[in-house]
């Protein structure tokens, strides 16, 4: 397996997929947004849940990955990796998309459980789910991140035992994204994977790749880090990437320092806004980006866009205004 850019610790941005009014890809808008978020210090995740992966063809996924790589390289960020979602209804198609992702320039693939046959997959102790991840990891040409997000996979919630079983059988799995808000799950997985006995008995294919546990919500970043998380993949960095990166930086100071106290304040501010953003969803996020930067606005149908009137009222929300002011402050530094 060819060497790839390793997964760094830090803040990852799940990028939206931008569309023109006719629902064709708006790759120029994507390139602008890649530069905006990456120059702020975040790592791009494409073709995931926020990227409307379920609405994309294989060829469109390829174009998105290629555009993201070109945009990163154009602003001198050749070392920044790309994580690409390859979720699909079958093992066969997931592996196919992983191969396409490698050809397009991705460095890691993120794999979510197929939700259509959720009941069957979870029967017999989840054996089919376990085998799904093992099979994909075995055939994927890129390192795999297991993606747990019950909200978009028909309620499938991978428990820590199943995830650890997959890791023991699949040395090509180098990370897990937990969009389930379970700090306990982070703690349990870290307790096992950080032990020297686990590392020596179940090494990863790439000996330089450290296993990464990545939280799916910015609102629990502080407790997640203290429990072993290596960062977060959260929608909020699409709007305020520098503020989220600053939280990450401050959160890694010792708990008795002024910097950590500032991290606690910033965590509170971002948690309040993150709760608001979860309510408006990624269609709302797109409309906010449209109002703020002039691109975004439309999801692909059957999803409907948020209204301009709603976005105008959102920008009057004091919680949102507060973090936008924080973002301006960090942008000026």
C-alpha positions in Angstrom: 0.0 0.0 0.0 1.3 3.4 -1.0 2.2 5.8 1.8 -0.3 8.6 2.3 -0.5 11.8 4.3 -1.1 10.8 7.9 -4.1 11.9 9.9 -3.1 14.9 12.1 -4.6 15.9 15.4 -6.9 18.9 15.2 -10.1 20.3 13.7 -11.6 18.7 10.6 -14.2 20.5 8.5 -16.9 18.4 6.8 -17.3 20.4 3.7 -20.7 21.0 2.1 -21.2 20.1 -1.6 -22.1 23.3 -3.4 -24.6 23.4 -6.3 -25.7 25.9 -9.0 -29.4 26.7 -9.4 -29.7 23.7 -11.8 -28.2 21.4 -9.1 -25.0 20.9 -11.1 -21.8 20.9 -9.0 -20.4 24.4 -8.2 -16.7 23.5 -8.1 -15.6 27.1 -8.0 -17.5 27.7 -4.8 -16.0 24.5 -3.4 -12.5 25.6 -4.2 -13.1 28.9 -2.4 -14.4 27.2 0.6 -11.6 24.7 0.8 -9.1 27.6 0.8 -11.1 29.5 3.5 -11.3 26.6 5.9 -7.9 25.0 5.2 -5.9 28.3 5.5 -7.5 28.7 8.9 -5.9 25.4 9.9 -8.6 22.8 9.5 -8.5 19.5 7.5 -11.1 18.9 4.8 -13.6 16.1 4.9 -15.5 15.7 1.6 -18.5 13.6 0.5 -19.7 13.0 4.0 -23.1 13.6 5.6 -22.8 17.4 5.4 -21.5 17.0 1.8 -24.8 15.2 0.8 -22.9 12.1 -0.2 -26.2 10.2 -0.7 -27.0 12.7 -3.5 -23.8 12.3 -5.4 -22.7 10.0 -8.2 -19.3 8.3 -8.3 -18.1 10.7 -10.9 -19.2 13.7 -8.9 -17.4 12.4 -5.9 -14.3 12.2 -8.0 -14.6 15.8 -9.2 -15.1 17.0 -5.6 -11.9 15.2 -4.4 -9.9 16.4 -7.3 -11.1 20.0 -6.8 -10.3 19.8 -3.1 -6.7 18.6 -3.8 -6.1 21.2 -6.4 -7.4 24.0 -4.1 -5.1 22.8 -1.3 -2.1 22.6 -3.5 -2.8 26.0 -5.0 -2.5 27.7 -1.6 0.6 25.8 -0.6 -1.1 23.2 1.5 0.3 20.1 -0.3 0.9 18.3 3.1 -2.8 18.6 4.2 -4.6 15.3 3.8 -8.1 14.8 2.4 -10.6 12.5 4.1 -13.3 11.3 1.7 -16.6 9.6 2.6 -17.3 6.5 0.6 -20.6 5.4 2.2 -22.7 3.2 0.0 -25.5 0.6 0.4 -23.2 -2.4 -0.3 -19.8 -3.7 0.6 -19.0 -4.0 -3.1 -19.9 -0.3 -3.9 -18.1 1.0 -0.8 -14.9 -0.7 -1.9 -15.4 0.7 -5.5 -15.8 4.2 -4.1 -12.7 3.8 -2.0 -10.7 2.9 -5.1 -12.1 5.9 -6.9 -11.3 8.1 -4.0 -7.6 7.0 -4.2 -7.5 7.7 -7.9 -8.9 11.1 -7.3 -6.4 12.1 -4.7 -7.9 11.3 -1.3 -5.7 10.1 1.5 -8.2 8.4 3.8 -11.7 7.1 3.4 -14.5 7.4 5.9 -16.9 4.5 6.0 -20.4 4.6 7.5 -22.6 1.6 8.1 -25.2 1.0 5.3 -28.5 1.8 6.8 -31.1 0.3 4.4 -31.0 -3.2 6.0 -30.2 -1.9 9.5 -32.2 -4.6 11.2 -30.5 -7.5 9.5 -27.1 -5.9 9.9 -27.5 -5.7 13.7 -28.8 -9.2 14.2 -26.6 -12.0 15.5 -24.6 -9.6 17.6 -23.8 -7.3 14.7 -21.7 -9.9 12.9 -22.7 -8.6 9.4 -21.7 -5.1 10.5 -18.4 -6.3 11.8 -17.7 -8.2 8.6 -18.7 -5.2 6.5 -15.9 -3.0 8.0 -13.4 -5.8 7.9 -14.1 -6.5 4.2 -14.0 -2.9 3.2 -10.7 -2.3 5.1 -9.1 -5.3 3.6 -9.9 -4.2 0.0 -9.6 -0.4 0.4 -6.4 1.0 -1.1 -6.6 3.8 1.5 -6.6 3.8 5.3 -10.1 3.6 6.7 -11.9 5.7 9.3 -14.9 4.0 10.8 -17.8 6.4 11.0 -20.5 6.1 13.6 -23.5 8.4 13.1 -26.8 6.8 14.1 -28.8 9.8 12.8 -28.0 9.1 9.2 -27.6 5.3 9.3 -31.1 4.2 10.3 -30.2 4.3 14.0 -27.2 1.9 13.8 -25.0 2.9 16.8 -21.7 1.1 16.8 -20.7 0.2 20.4 -17.1 0.3 21.6 -16.9 -3.5 21.7 -17.8 -3.9 18.0 -15.4 -1.1 17.0 -12.6 -2.7 18.9 -13.3 -6.1 17.3 -13.0 -4.4 13.9 -9.7 -2.9 14.9 -8.3 -6.3 16.0 -9.3 -7.8 12.6 -8.6 -4.9 10.3 -5.1 -3.3 10.5 -6.0 -0.8 7.8 -8.4 1.0 10.1 -6.6 4.0 11.4 -9.4 6.0 13.1 -13.0 6.3 14.2 -15.3 9.3 14.0 -18.0 9.2 16.7 -21.0 11.4 15.9 -22.9 10.0 18.8 -21.8 12.4 21.6 -20.6 9.6 23.8 -17.5 10.6 25.8 -17.8 7.2 27.5 -17.3 5.5 24.1 -14.2 7.7 23.4 -12.8 6.8 26.8 -13.4 3.0 26.4 -11.8 2.9 22.9 -8.9 5.0 24.0 -8.3 2.9 27.1 -7.7 -0.1 24.8 -6.1 1.4 21.7 -3.6 3.5 23.6 -2.2 0.6 25.6 1.2 -0.7 24.5 -0.1 -4.3 24.6 -2.8 -3.5 22.0 -0.3 -1.6 19.8 2.2 -4.4 19.8 -0.4 -7.2 19.3 -2.6 -5.3 16.7 -0.3 -2.9 14.8 -1.6 -0.8 11.9 -0.5 -1.6 8.4 1.4 1.7 8.3 3.6 1.7 11.4 3.7 5.5 11.4 -0.1 5.9 11.6 -1.3 6.6 15.1 -4.9 5.5 15.7 -7.2 8.6 15.9 -10.4 8.9 17.8 -12.3 11.9 16.4 -15.3 13.4 18.1 -18.2 14.4 15.9 -19.3 17.5 17.9 -17.4 20.6 18.7 -19.6 21.2 21.8 -17.9 18.4 23.7 -14.4 19.0 22.5 -12.9 19.7 25.9 -14.1 16.5 27.6 -13.4 14.5 24.5 -9.8 15.6 24.4 -9.4 14.7 28.1 -10.8 11.2 27.3 -8.4 10.6 24.4 -9.9 12.2 21.3 -7.5 13.6 18.7 -9.8 16.3 17.4 -13.2 16.9 16.0 -15.1 16.7 12.7 -17.8 19.2 13.2 -19.9 21.4 10.9 -19.3 24.6 12.8 -15.7 25.2 11.4 -17.4 25.8 8.0 -18.5 29.2 9.5 -15.9 29.9 12.1 -12.8 27.8 11.4 -10.2 29.9 13.2 -12.3 30.0 16.4 -12.6 26.2 16.4 -8.9 25.8 15.8 -8.2 28.3 18.6 -10.3 26.1 21.0 -8.3 23.1 20.0 -5.0 24.9 20.6 -6.1 26.2 24.0 -7.6 22.9 25.0 -4.2 21.2 24.9 -2.7 23.4 27.6 -2.5 22.1 31.2 -5.8 22.5 33.1 -4.2 24.9 35.7 -3.2 27.5 33.1 -4.9 30.7 32.0 -5.0 29.3 28.5 -7.1 26.4 29.6 -9.5 28.7 31.4 -9.9 30.6 28.2 -10.5 27.3 26.4 -13.4 26.7 28.9 -14.9 30.0 28.1 -14.6 29.4 24.3 -16.0 25.9 24.7 -19.1 27.4 26.3 -19.6 29.9 23.5 -19.1 27.3 20.8 -21.3 24.7 22.5 -24.2 27.2 22.6 -23.8 28.0 18.9 -23.3 24.3 18.0 -26.7 23.5 19.6 -28.3 26.2 17.5 -26.5 24.9 14.3 -27.7 21.4 14.9 -31.3 22.6 14.9 -31.0 24.4 11.5 -29.1 21.5 9.9 -26.8 21.6 6.9 -29.4 23.3 4.7 -29.3 26.1 7.3 -25.6 26.1 7.3 -25.5 26.5 3.5 -27.8 29.5 3.7 -25.6 31.1 6.4 -22.6 30.5 4.1 -24.5 32.1 1.2 -25.3 35.2 3.2 -21.8 35.4 4.6 -19.7 34.6 1.6 -21.9 34.6 -1.4 -21.9 30.8 -2.1 -23.9 27.9 -0.8 -27.6 28.2 -0.4 -29.0 25.2 -2.2 -29.0 21.5 -1.1 -29.9 19.0 -3.7 -33.6 17.9 -3.9 -35.6 16.4 -2.3 -34.1 18.6 0.4 -35.3 22.1 0.4 -33.3 25.3 1.0 -33.7 27.4 4.1 -35.3 30.8 3.4 -33.5 34.1 3.1 -35.8 35.4 5.8 -34.7 32.7 8.2 -31.1 33.4 7.6 -31.6 37.1 8.3 -33.1 36.3 11.6 -30.3 33.8 12.4 -27.8 36.6 12.0 -29.6 38.5 14.7 -29.0 35.6 17.2 -26.6 36.9 19.8 -25.0 33.5 20.2 -24.0 33.5 16.5 -23.0 37.1 16.5 -20.7 36.5 19.4 -18.7 33.7 17.7 -18.6 35.6 14.4 -16.9 38.4 16.4 -14.5 35.9 17.8 -13.7 34.7 14.3 -12.9 38.3 13.2 -10.6 38.7 16.2 -8.7 35.5 15.4 -8.6 36.4 11.7 -6.8 39.6 12.5 -4.1 38.0 14.6 
